[in-house]
Amino acid sequence: MARAPRNNEPGTWHHITNQGVDKRDVFLGDTDRLTIERLFGQLCEEHHVGIHAYCLMGNHYHLLGRADGDRGISPGMQQLSSSFTRIVNERVGRVGPIFRGRFNSVTIESDEQLLATVAYIHRNPVDLVPIAAVPAYRWSSYGVYLGRRPAPHWLTTSFIEGLLTPHEHRRLVMDGITASAAISVPPNVIADALARIAPGGSDGQWTVALVASAGAGACTTEELMGRFGFATPAAARMALSRARGRCQRSAELAKLVATVEAIVGTRSVTRGV
């Protein structure tokens, strides 16, 4: 399947992610995290990509970026990946790629989707630290927005701060964590969201419904088995992995997933899947 072209129009917002090869760790320690933060600065200064939120995990990262220059996001992101790979490989004495391929990006087209994406990015550390410690997680912009630490020079906060107070930001992030951890979204909510954004249907609706159910819908593996008719947990996990891969390769499907997540309430942790 051919890869969909990027939307590189100036002023376009993107939720950008990339993951390690074979889901291996990208960051072997804080030295690597400091390295990529420095490269974020170069991305902003040399390629005019504004970074408005970020989170570094073990085997992947998230950015909320805006293409402020006339060349879009692709040249800068490609340079970031290649520079990071070269620096880390030289440091540890290895060869070969660190990232699994080209970065993934989802275009953001509304304030609702923008705020859902910010919350999604800032919820991610709950995979690594207790819920109460998420605001103090060093490798995320969440603490900056709450006033817990100064912003790095390359992070732009004024736009999001114009939409959310620190209290509203905290509530959006923490309410999403506790709500998604407590109960899954009913299947009719996912179906209604899909009907709203794709009333004529599409050949990818099953894929979108599965990915959104496991993500924004907060379904466990057992719930996915019941909703989608999988015979075993392994079958459910394999189908979900393939569906996520299809969405990563298709800008149209990725956009549908992001819009459904914005409607039903995006979450960052898929428990049990």
SEVOMAR-554289 format. One record per atom (N, C-alpha, C): residue in three letters; z, y, x. Coordinates in steps of 0.2 Angstrom, whole numbers, plus 5000, padded with zeros to 4 digits. Layout:
ALAZYX ...
! end
This chain:
MET500049945004 MET500050005000 MET500050065004 ALA499650115003 ALA499550175007 ALA500150215006 ARG500450255011 ARG500950295010 ARG500750365007 ALA501250385002 ALA501050444999 ALA501150505004 PRO500750555003 PRO500750615008 PRO501450655006 ARG501650685011 ARG502250735010 ARG502050795007 ASN502550825003 ASN502450885000 ASN502750935006 ASN502250965009 ASN502451015015 ASN502351085013 GLU502351105007 GLU502351175005 GLU502951215007 PRO502851275010 PRO503451315012 PRO503851325006 GLY504551325007 GLY505051335002 GLY505251274998 THR504951215000 THR505051154996 THR505751124999 TRP506151104994 TRP506751064996 TRP506650994996 HIS507050965001 HIS506950895002 HIS507650855003 HIS507750805000 HIS508250755002 HIS507950705007 ILE508250715014 ILE507950675019 ILE508450625021 THR508150565023 THR508550505025 THR508150465030 ASN508550435035 ASN508250385039 ASN508750335041 GLN508550275042 GLN509050215043 GLN508850185050 GLY509250145053 GLY509150115059 GLY508750055058 VAL508350025063 VAL507949965063 VAL508449905061 ASP508149865056 ASP508549815053 ASP509249835051 LYS509349895049 LYS509949915046 LYS510549915052 ARG510249925058 ARG510749925064 ARG511049995064 ASP511650005068 ASP511950065068 ASP511450115072 VAL511450175070 VAL511050225073 VAL511450265078 PHE512150275076 PHE512550315080 PHE513050265083 LEU513050255090 LEU513550205093 LEU514250245095 GLY514250305094 GLY514850335095 GLY514750415093 ASP515350455095 ASP515250525093 ASP514750565098 THR514650535104 THR514150565108 THR513450565105 ASP513350515101 ASP512650515098 ASP512650555092 ARG513250565088 ARG513250615083 ARG513250685085 LEU513550695091 LEU513450765093 LEU512750775096 THR512450725098 THR511750735100 THR511250755094 ILE511350715089 ILE510850735083 ILE511050795080 GLU511650815080 GLU511850885078 GLU511550935082 ARG511550925089 ARG511150975093 ARG510450975091 LEU510150925090 LEU509450915088 LEU509250945081 PHE509750945077 PHE509750985070 PHE509651055072 GLY509951085077 GLY509951155078 GLY509251165081 GLN508951125085 GLN508251135087 GLN507751125081 LEU507851085077 LEU507451075071 LEU507451145067 CYS507951175066 CYS508051235063 CYS507651295066 GLU507851295073 GLU507551355077 GLU506851345079 GLU506651285080 GLU505951275083 GLU505451265077 HIS505651235072 HIS505251215066 HIS505351245060 HIS505851295059 HIS506051335054 HIS506151285047 VAL506551235048 VAL506751195043 VAL507551215042 GLY507651235036 GLY508351255034 GLY508751195032 ILE509351185035 ILE509751125034 ILE510351155030 HIS510451135024 HIS510951155019 HIS511551105018 ALA511451045019 ALA511950995019 ALA511750935023 TYR512250895025 TYR512150835029 TYR512650795029 CYS512550725031 CYS513050675032 CYS512850625037 LEU513250615042 LEU513050555047 LEU513450495045 MET513150445044 MET513450375043 MET513450335049 GLY513550265048 GLY513450225054 GLY512750205056 ASN512350185050 ASN511650165052 ASN511150205048 HIS511350265046 HIS510850315043 HIS511150385042 TYR510750425041 TYR510950495039 TYR510650525033 HIS510950585031 HIS510650615025 HIS510650695027 LEU510050725025 LEU509950795026 LEU509750825019 LEU509950885017 LEU509650925012 LEU509350985016 GLY508650975016 GLY508251025020 GLY507751065016 ARG507551125018 ARG507051165015 ARG506551185020 ALA505951175019 ALA505351185023 ALA505251265023 ASP505551295027 ASP505451375027 ASP504851395031 GLY504551355036 GLY504051375040 GLY503351345036 ASP502751365039 ASP502151355036 ASP501951285038 ARG502251245042 ARG502051175044 ARG502451125040 GLY502951145036 GLY503251095032 GLY503851055036 ILE504051005034 ILE504550965037 ILE504350915042 SER503750885041 SER503550825045 SER503550835053 PRO503250885056 PRO503250895063 PRO503950895066 GLY504450935063 GLY505050935066 GLY505450875065 MET505450835059 MET505750775059 MET505550725063 GLN504850725064 GLN504550675069 GLN504850685076 GLN504850755078 GLN505150765085 GLN505850755085 LEU506250765080 LEU506950745080 LEU507050675081 SER506650625078 SER506750555078 SER506550535085 SER506050555088 SER505850535095 SER506250565100 SER506550625099 SER506950655104 SER507650615104 PHE507950605098 PHE508550565098 PHE508450495101 THR507950465099 THR507850395102 THR507750395110 ARG507450445112 ARG507350445120 ARG508050455123 ILE508450505120 ILE509050525123 ILE509550465123 VAL509550435117 VAL510050375117 VAL509850315121 ASN509150305121 ASN508950245125 ASN509050255133 GLU508950325135 GLU509050335142 GLU509850325143 ARG510250345139 ARG510950345140 ARG511250275140 VAL510950225136 VAL511250165136 VAL510850115139 GLY510250135142 GLY509750085146 GLY509450035141 ARG509150055136 ARG508750015131 ARG508050045130 VAL507650005127 VAL506950025125 VAL506850005118 GLY506350035115 GLY506150025108 GLY506450075103 PRO506250065097 PRO506450115092 PRO507150105090 ILE507450165087 ILE508050165084 ILE508050165077 PHE507550205074 PHE507450215067 PHE506950165065 ARG507050145058 ARG506550085056 ARG505850115055 GLY505750175055 GLY505050205054 GLY505050275052 ARG504550305049 ARG504550375047 ARG505150385042 PHE505350445042 PHE505950465038 PHE505750465031 ASN506150455026 ASN506050465019 ASN506250535016 SER505850555012 SER506050625009 SER505950615001 VAL506350644997 VAL506250654990 VAL506250734989 THR505750754985 THR505650824984 THR506150844978 ILE506450904979 ILE506950924974 ILE506650984970 GLU506650974963 GLU506251024959 GLU506651064954 SER507351054954 SER507751094950 SER508451104952 ASP508851154950 ASP509451164952 ASP509951104951 GLU509851074945 GLU510151014943 GLU510150964948 GLN509550944950 GLN509350894955 GLN509650914962 LEU509650984963 LEU509851004970 LEU510650994970 LEU511051014965 LEU511751004965 LEU511950924965 ALA511550884962 ALA511650814962 ALA511550784969 THR511050814972 THR510950784979 THR511450804984 VAL511750874983 VAL512250894987 VAL512850844986 ALA513050834980 ALA513650794979 ALA513550724981 TYR512950694981 TYR512750634983 TYR512850624991 ILE512550674994 ILE512650675002 ILE513450685004 HIS513750725000 HIS514450735002 HIS514950675000 ARG514750634995 ARG515150574993 ARG515050514998 ASN514550515002 ASN514350455007 ASN514950435011 PRO515350475014 PRO515950445018 PRO516450405015 VAL516450395008 VAL516850355005 VAL516750285007 ASP516150265010 ASP516050205012 ASP516450185019 LEU516650245022 LEU516950235029 LEU517650255029 VAL517850295024 VAL518550325024 VAL518850325017 PRO519550325016 PRO519850325010 PRO519550395006 ILE519550384999 ILE519350444995 ILE519650504997 ALA520350504998 ALA520750565000 ALA520550595006 ALA520250555011 ALA520050585017 ALA519350605018 VAL518950605012 VAL518250625012 VAL518150695014 PRO518550745011 PRO518450815013 PRO518550825021 ALA518950785024 ALA519150795031 ALA518650755036 TYR518150725033 TYR517650685037 TYR517250735042 ARG517350725048 ARG517050775053 ARG516250775053 TRP515950725051 TRP515150715052 TRP514850725045 SER515050775042 SER514750795035 SER514850875034 SER514450905030 SER514550975029 SER515050985023 TYR515250935020 TYR515750945015 TYR516350985017 GLY516650975022 GLY517251015025 GLY517051085026 VAL516451095028 VAL516251165029 VAL516251205022 TYR515951175017 TYR515951205011 TYR516651215007 LEU517151175009 LEU517851185007 LEU518251225011 GLY517951255017 GLY518351305021 GLY518751265026 ARG518651205027 ARG519151165032 ARG518951175039 ARG518251185040 ARG518051195047 ARG517451245047 PRO517351285053 PRO516751325053 PRO516151295053 ALA515651325050 ALA514951305050 ALA514651305056 PRO514251245058 PRO513851255065 PRO513351305063 HIS513051335069 HIS512651385068 HIS511951375065 TRP511751305065 TRP511151285061 TRP511251275054 LEU511851275051 LEU511951255044 LEU511951315040 THR511451315035 THR511451375030 THR511851355024 THR512351395022 THR512751375017 THR512751425011 SER512451485012 SER512451535007 SER512151525001 PHE511551485001 PHE511251464995 PHE511651424990 ILE511951364993 ILE512351324989 ILE513051354987 GLU513351394991 GLU513951434989 GLU513751484984 GLY513151504983 GLY512951544977 GLY512951514971 LEU512951444971 LEU512951404965 LEU513551374963 LEU513951364968 LEU514651324967 LEU515151364971 THR515751364968 THR516351384972 THR516651324975 PRO517051334980 PRO517351274984 PRO517651224979 HIS518051254974 HIS518351214969 HIS517851174965 GLU517351204962 GLU516851174959 GLU516451124963 HIS516351134969 HIS516051084974 HIS516451024975 ARG517151034976 ARG517650974976 ARG517650934970 ARG517650974964 ARG517650934958 ARG517050894957 LEU516450924958 LEU515850884958 LEU515750824962 VAL516050834968 VAL516050774973 VAL516550724971 MET517150744970 MET517750694969 MET517650664962 ASP517450704957 ASP517450674950 ASP516850614950 GLY516350634954 GLY515850584954 GLY516050514957 ILE516450524962 ILE516750464966 ILE517150424961 THR517650454958 THR518150414954 THR517850394948 ALA517350424945 ALA516950404939 ALA516550344940 SER516150344946 SER515750294947 SER516150234950 ALA516750244953 ALA517150184955 ALA517450144949 ALA517550184943 ALA517850154938 ALA517450124933 ILE516850144931 ILE516450114926 ILE515750124927 SER515350074925 SER514650074926 SER514350114920 VAL513750144921 VAL513350184916 VAL513050134911 PRO513150134905 PRO512850084900 PRO512050084901 PRO511750024900 PRO511050024901 PRO510650074897 ASN510850084891 ASN510450134886 ASN510450204889 VAL510950224893 VAL510850284896 VAL510350294902 ILE510250234906 ILE509750234910 ILE509050234907 ALA508950194901 ALA508350184898 ALA508150254894 ASP508650294892 ASP508550354889 ASP508350404894 ALA508650404900 ALA508450454905 ALA507750434907 LEU507550374908 LEU506850354909 LEU506350374904 ALA506550374898 ALA506150394892 ALA505950464892 ARG506550504894 ARG506450574894 ARG505950604900 ILE505950564905 ILE505550594911 ILE504850554911 ALA504850494908 ALA504150464908 ALA504050434901 PRO503950474896 PRO503850454889 PRO503350404888 GLY502750404892 GLY502250364891 GLY502350294895 GLY502850284899 GLY502950224902 GLY502550234909 SER502750184913 SER502450174920 SER502550104922 ASP502050084927 ASP502150014929 ASP502750004934 GLY503050064936 GLY503650054940 GLY504250064937 GLN504250064930 GLN504950084926 GLN505450034928 TRP505249964928 TRP505749914930 TRP506049924936 THR505649944941 THR505849954948 THR506350014948 VAL506150074945 VAL506650134944 VAL507250114941 ALA507250074935 ALA507850064931 ALA508350014936 LEU508049974940 LEU508449934944 LEU508849974949 VAL508450014953 VAL508750054958 VAL509250104955 ALA509050134950 ALA509550184947 ALA510150154944 SER510050094941 SER510650054939 SER511150034944 ALA510850014950 ALA511349994956 ALA511550064959 GLY511250114959 GLY511450174962 GLY511850224957 ALA511550264954 ALA511850314949 ALA512250274944 GLY511950214942 GLY512250174936 GLY512850144938 ALA513050134945 ALA513650104947 ALA513750034945 CYS513149994944 CYS513249924942 CYS513449884948 THR513849834947 THR513949784952 THR513349724952 THR513449684957 THR512949634957 THR512949594951 GLU513549574948 GLU513549534942 GLU513249574936 GLU513349634936 GLU513149674930 GLU512349674931 LEU512049684937 LEU511349684937 LEU511049614935 MET511449554937 MET511249494935 MET511149484927 GLY511649514924 GLY511649514916 GLY511049554913 ARG511049614916 ARG510549664913 ARG509849644915 PHE509649614921 PHE508949604922 PHE508749534923 GLY509249484921 GLY509149414920 GLY509049384927 PHE509349404932 PHE509349364939 PHE509849304938 ALA509549254941 ALA509949184940 ALA510549184945 THR510549214951 THR511049214956 THR511149284959 PRO511749294962 PRO511849354966 PRO511349364971 ALA511149314975 ALA510649324980 ALA509949354977 ALA509749324972 ALA509149344969 ALA509249424966 ALA509749444964 ALA509849514962 ALA509849554968 ARG510149534974 ARG510149574980 ARG509449584983 MET509149524983 MET508449524985 MET507949564981 ALA508049564975 ALA507549604970 ALA507749674971 LEU508349694972 LEU508549764973 LEU508349794980 SER508349754985 SER508149774991 SER507349784991 ARG506949744988 ARG506249754987 ARG506149814983 ALA506549824977 ALA506349884973 ALA506549944977 ARG507049944981 ARG507250004985 ARG506650014990 GLY506449964993 GLY505849974998 GLY505250004995 ARG505049974989 ARG504550004985 ARG504550084984 CYS505250104982 CYS505350174981 CYS505250214987 GLN505450184992 GLN505450224999 GLN504650235001 ARG504250184999 ARG503550195000 ARG503150234995 SER503450244990 SER503050284984 SER503450344983 ALA503150404984 ALA503450474982 ALA503550474975 GLU503150444971 GLU503150454964 GLU503750414961 LEU503850354963 LEU504450314961 LEU505050344964 ALA505050364970 ALA505650404973 ALA505850464969 LYS505350504967 LYS505550554962 LYS505850534956 LEU505550484953 LEU505850464946 LEU506550434947 VAL506750404952 VAL507350384954 VAL507850444954 ALA507650484958 ALA508050544960 ALA508150584953 THR507650594949 THR507750624943 THR508250584938 VAL508150524938 VAL508650484933 VAL509350494936 GLU509450494943 GLU510150494946 GLU510450564944 ALA509950614944 ALA510250684942 ALA510450684935 ILE510150654931 ILE510250654924 ILE510950614922 VAL510950554925 VAL511550514923 VAL512150524928 GLY512050564933 GLY512650574938 GLY512650534944 THR512350564949 THR512150524956 THR512850504959 ARG512850444962 ARG513350414966 ARG513150394972 SER513550384977 SER513350364984 SER513550294986 VAL513950264982 VAL514250204984 VAL514050144979 THR513750094981 THR513550044976 THR514049984978 ARG514549974974 ARG515049924975 ARG514849854973 GLY514949804977 GLY514749734975 GLY514049724976 VAL513549764979 VAL512849754979 VAL512649754986 
! end
